Amino acid sequence: MTAVPAPAAPIPAPVKEAAQSVETVLWVKHWTDRLFSFAITRPASFRFRSGEFVMIGLPPREELGEKKPVLRAYSIGSPSFAEELEFFSIKVPDGPLTSRLQQIKTGDQVLLGKKPTGTLVLDAVRPGKRLFLFGTGTGLAPWLSVARDPDAYSRFERVIVAHGVREVQELAYRDFFTSEIFDDPLVGDEARAQLTYYPTVTREPFERQGRFTDLIQSGQLFRDLGLEGDRFDPEHDRAMLCGSMAMIKDTAALLEAHGLKEGSNAEPGDFVIERAFVG
C-alpha cells in the first residue's frame, strides 16, 4: 500500500512590521493658545542623534471612516540619551493632525515613526569655536535637544540659542534656557559657562526686537553677544537654522555672503538647514 504524503503545511504570509510604534503620552504643557509641548514614552530600540526629527501621528478614527493615520515630521526636543521623547508643536484649529494632537492628555496614545533622521546634528558641522542655533517659533525644538547634549559643549567654546517669535508670550522655554538648564545634572555646569540664550520679539516691545536677518545685517547681533566685528567668521562660527522658510532662506543667504558654506551629513560644513522641511 502506497503511503499518501501528508499535505504540506501552508507557508504563513510574512508579517509586515508596523511603520510606527504606539506610545503613551507622559505629560502635556500648553504655553499659549497657539503653542504646546508634550512627551511620550521612548521604545527601548529607538535610537536618534540630538537634533533629528521623526514622524508623529495619531491612530485613525475608525468611527469616522479613517483608514490611515495622519503623520507629520516633528523635531525631537529631547537629547539623544533621554528616557522620554519631547516635542514642541503649534496648534492649527483646522490642521489635519494638530487639530487633534493639541487635545491629547496624559495616558493617550500617539504613533511614533521608527526612522529618525535629519541634518540638524553636530556631526553635520565642522569644528569651530561658536555654534549659533537659530530658531523661530517651534523651530526651537531641535535646540532643546542639542543644547542638552554634552557633545555641544565639548565641540564648541560657546553655544548660542537664538529664538525669534512674534509675541513675548511665545518665548516658550525662556525659563528653561535662563535658569533650569543650569541645574541639569549632565550639562548644567557647562551650560552656565558656555550657553547664551538670545531671544528676540518682532511684534511687541521687548528687551530685544527685530528679525534675525535685520539684527545680523545691522551688526546688532554681534554687539549684543560681545563679539568683535559685524560679520560671522568662517574660521570659527558654525550655525544651524530651523523655523520659518523665509527665515531659513534669508539667514542662509547672509551666512553664505559672510563666507560660510552649507554642510550635510555626507559632507560637514559651516552651517546646516533641514532640507526635508524647506524643500
C-alpha positions as CSV (number, residue, x, y, z in Angstrom):
1,M,0.0,0.0,0.0
2,T,1.5,3.3,-1.1
3,A,1.6,5.9,1.7
4,V,-0.1,9.1,0.9
5,P,2.1,12.1,1.8
6,A,0.6,14.5,4.3
7,P,-0.3,17.8,2.8
8,A,2.4,20.4,3.2
9,A,1.7,22.9,5.9
10,P,0.7,26.3,4.4
11,I,3.5,28.8,4.4
12,P,2.5,31.7,6.7
13,A,2.4,35.0,5.0
14,P,5.2,37.3,6.1
15,V,4.1,39.7,8.9
16,K,4.6,43.2,7.8
17,E,6.2,45.3,10.6
18,A,4.3,48.3,11.5
19,A,5.8,51.6,10.3
20,Q,5.1,53.2,13.7
21,S,5.0,52.1,17.3
22,V,2.2,53.1,19.7
23,E,3.5,55.2,22.6
24,T,1.9,56.7,25.7
25,V,1.6,60.5,26.4
26,L,3.5,61.2,29.6
27,W,2.7,64.9,30.0
28,V,1.3,67.9,28.2
29,K,2.1,71.6,28.7
30,H,0.1,74.4,26.9
31,W,2.2,77.5,26.6
32,T,-0.3,79.7,24.7
33,D,-3.4,79.2,22.6
34,R,-1.0,78.5,19.7
35,L,1.8,76.5,21.3
36,F,2.1,73.4,23.4
37,S,4.7,70.7,24.3
38,F,4.3,67.1,25.2
39,A,6.3,64.0,25.9
40,I,5.8,60.3,25.1
41,T,7.4,57.1,26.1
42,R,10.5,56.0,24.3
43,P,10.9,52.5,22.9
44,A,14.0,50.7,24.1
45,S,15.0,50.2,20.5
46,F,14.6,53.8,19.4
47,R,17.9,55.5,18.6
48,F,18.5,59.0,17.3
49,R,21.0,61.8,17.2
50,S,20.3,65.0,19.1
51,G,18.6,67.4,16.6
52,E,16.9,64.8,14.4
53,F,13.2,64.6,13.5
54,V,10.7,61.8,13.4
55,M,7.2,61.2,12.1
56,I,4.5,61.6,14.7
57,G,0.8,60.8,14.3
58,L,-2.5,59.7,15.9
59,P,-4.3,56.4,15.4
60,P,-7.1,56.6,12.7
61,R,-10.6,57.1,14.0
62,E,-12.5,54.1,12.6
63,E,-15.8,55.6,13.6
64,L,-15.1,58.4,11.1
65,G,-14.1,56.0,8.4
66,E,-10.4,56.9,8.7
67,K,-8.1,54.1,7.5
68,K,-4.7,55.6,7.7
69,P,-3.1,57.7,10.4
70,V,-2.1,61.3,9.6
71,L,1.6,61.8,10.2
72,R,3.8,64.9,10.3
73,A,7.5,65.4,10.9
74,Y,8.5,66.7,14.3
75,S,11.9,67.6,15.6
76,I,12.7,65.7,18.8
77,G,13.3,68.1,21.7
78,S,14.9,65.6,24.0
79,P,18.7,64.9,23.9
80,S,19.6,61.5,22.4
81,F,20.1,59.8,25.8
82,A,16.7,60.9,27.4
83,E,14.3,58.3,28.6
84,E,11.3,60.2,27.2
85,L,10.7,61.9,23.8
86,E,9.7,65.6,24.0
87,F,8.0,67.6,21.2
88,F,7.1,71.3,20.7
89,S,4.1,72.0,18.5
90,I,1.9,74.7,17.1
91,K,-1.9,74.5,17.3
92,V,-3.7,74.7,14.0
93,P,-7.5,74.7,14.5
94,D,-8.3,73.0,11.2
95,G,-5.0,71.2,10.8
96,P,-5.3,67.5,9.8
97,L,-3.1,66.5,12.8
98,T,-2.6,69.3,15.2
99,S,-6.4,70.0,15.5
100,R,-6.5,66.6,17.3
101,L,-3.0,66.5,18.7
102,Q,-3.5,69.7,20.7
103,Q,-6.2,67.8,22.6
104,I,-4.1,64.9,23.9
105,K,-3.9,64.2,27.6
106,T,-1.6,62.1,29.8
107,G,-2.2,58.4,29.1
108,D,-3.4,58.9,25.5
109,Q,-1.7,57.1,22.6
110,V,0.5,58.6,19.9
111,L,2.1,57.0,16.9
112,L,5.9,57.2,16.6
113,G,7.8,56.6,13.4
114,K,10.7,54.2,13.6
115,K,13.2,56.0,11.4
116,P,14.5,59.3,12.9
117,T,16.7,61.4,10.5
118,G,17.8,64.9,9.8
119,T,20.6,67.3,9.1
120,L,20.4,69.5,12.3
121,V,23.1,67.4,14.1
122,L,26.5,68.2,15.4
123,D,28.1,65.7,13.0
124,A,27.0,67.8,10.0
125,V,29.0,70.9,11.0
126,R,32.8,71.3,11.1
127,P,34.6,72.0,14.4
128,G,34.6,75.6,15.4
129,K,34.5,78.0,18.4
130,R,30.9,79.3,18.3
131,L,27.7,77.4,17.5
132,F,24.7,79.6,16.6
133,L,21.4,77.8,16.9
134,F,18.8,80.0,15.1
135,G,15.1,79.0,15.6
136,T,11.8,80.8,15.0
137,G,8.6,79.7,16.7
138,T,8.6,75.9,17.2
139,G,11.9,75.8,15.3
140,L,13.4,76.0,18.8
141,A,12.6,72.3,19.2
142,P,15.9,70.8,17.9
143,W,17.9,73.2,20.0
144,L,16.2,71.9,23.1
145,S,17.9,68.6,22.2
146,V,21.3,69.9,21.0
147,A,21.7,72.3,24.0
148,R,21.3,69.4,26.4
149,D,23.9,67.3,24.6
150,P,27.3,67.2,26.3
151,D,28.9,67.0,22.8
152,A,27.8,70.5,22.0
153,Y,29.9,71.9,24.8
154,S,32.9,69.7,24.2
155,R,33.0,70.7,20.5
156,F,32.3,74.4,20.9
157,E,33.5,77.0,23.3
158,R,30.2,78.9,23.1
159,V,26.7,77.7,22.2
160,I,24.2,80.5,21.4
161,V,20.5,79.6,21.3
162,A,18.7,82.4,19.3
163,H,14.9,82.2,19.5
164,G,12.8,84.5,17.4
165,V,9.0,85.0,18.0
166,R,6.2,87.4,17.3
167,E,4.9,87.9,20.8
168,V,6.6,87.8,24.2
169,Q,4.3,85.0,25.4
170,E,5.6,82.8,22.6
171,L,9.1,82.7,24.2
172,A,8.4,79.1,25.4
173,Y,11.2,77.6,27.3
174,R,12.5,81.0,28.3
175,D,12.8,79.9,32.0
176,F,14.5,76.7,30.9
177,F,17.3,78.5,29.0
178,T,17.8,81.2,31.6
179,S,17.8,79.1,34.7
180,E,16.6,75.5,34.6
181,I,19.2,74.1,32.3
182,F,21.9,75.2,34.7
183,D,20.6,72.6,37.2
184,D,20.8,69.8,34.6
185,P,23.0,67.1,36.2
186,L,24.7,66.3,33.0
187,V,25.4,69.7,31.3
188,G,24.4,72.3,34.0
189,D,28.0,73.4,34.7
190,E,28.9,73.6,31.0
191,A,25.7,75.5,30.1
192,R,26.3,78.0,32.8
193,A,29.8,78.8,31.4
194,Q,29.2,78.3,27.7
195,L,25.5,78.8,26.8
196,T,23.9,82.1,25.7
197,Y,20.2,82.5,25.3
198,Y,19.3,85.2,22.7
199,P,15.5,85.8,22.5
200,T,14.1,88.4,20.1
201,V,10.5,89.6,19.5
202,T,9.1,91.2,16.4
203,R,5.6,92.5,17.2
204,E,5.7,93.6,20.8
205,P,8.0,95.7,23.0
206,F,10.8,93.6,24.4
207,E,14.4,94.0,25.6
208,R,15.4,92.9,22.1
209,Q,13.4,93.4,19.0
210,G,13.8,92.5,15.3
211,R,14.2,89.7,12.9
212,F,17.4,87.7,12.8
213,T,18.3,89.0,9.4
214,D,17.9,92.6,10.5
215,L,20.0,92.0,13.6
216,I,22.7,90.3,11.6
217,Q,22.8,93.0,8.8
218,S,22.9,95.9,11.3
219,G,25.6,94.2,13.3
220,Q,23.4,94.3,16.5
221,L,23.6,90.6,16.9
222,F,27.4,90.7,17.2
223,R,27.4,93.7,19.5
224,D,24.8,92.1,21.8
225,L,26.9,89.0,22.1
226,G,30.1,90.9,22.7
227,L,31.8,89.7,19.5
228,E,34.4,91.6,17.5
229,G,33.4,92.8,14.1
230,D,30.0,92.8,12.5
231,R,30.2,89.6,10.5
232,F,30.3,85.8,11.0
233,D,33.8,84.4,11.0
234,P,34.0,81.4,8.6
235,E,37.0,80.1,10.6
236,H,35.3,79.9,13.9
237,D,31.5,80.3,13.5
238,R,29.1,77.5,12.8
239,A,25.3,77.7,12.6
240,M,22.1,75.6,12.4
241,L,18.8,77.0,11.2
242,C,15.2,75.8,11.9
243,G,11.9,77.6,11.7
244,S,10.0,79.5,9.0
245,M,11.0,79.0,5.4
246,A,11.6,82.7,4.9
247,M,13.9,83.0,7.9
248,I,15.9,79.9,6.8
249,K,16.4,81.1,3.3
250,D,17.3,84.7,4.2
251,T,19.6,83.8,7.0
252,A,21.3,81.1,5.0
253,A,21.9,83.7,2.2
254,L,23.6,86.0,4.8
255,L,25.7,83.2,6.1
256,E,26.9,82.4,2.6
257,A,27.6,86.1,2.0
258,H,29.8,86.0,5.1
259,G,31.8,83.1,3.7
260,L,30.2,80.2,5.4
261,K,29.4,77.0,3.4
262,E,26.4,74.8,3.8
263,G,27.0,71.3,5.1
264,S,25.3,67.9,5.3
265,N,25.6,64.6,6.9
266,A,27.7,63.4,4.0
267,E,29.9,66.5,3.9
268,P,30.0,68.6,7.1
269,G,30.1,72.4,6.5
270,D,29.9,75.7,8.4
271,F,26.1,75.7,8.6
272,V,23.1,73.4,8.1
273,I,19.4,73.7,7.4
274,E,16.8,70.9,7.4
275,R,16.2,70.3,3.7
276,A,13.3,68.0,4.4
277,F,11.3,70.9,5.8
278,V,12.5,73.6,3.4
279,G,12.1,71.7,0.2
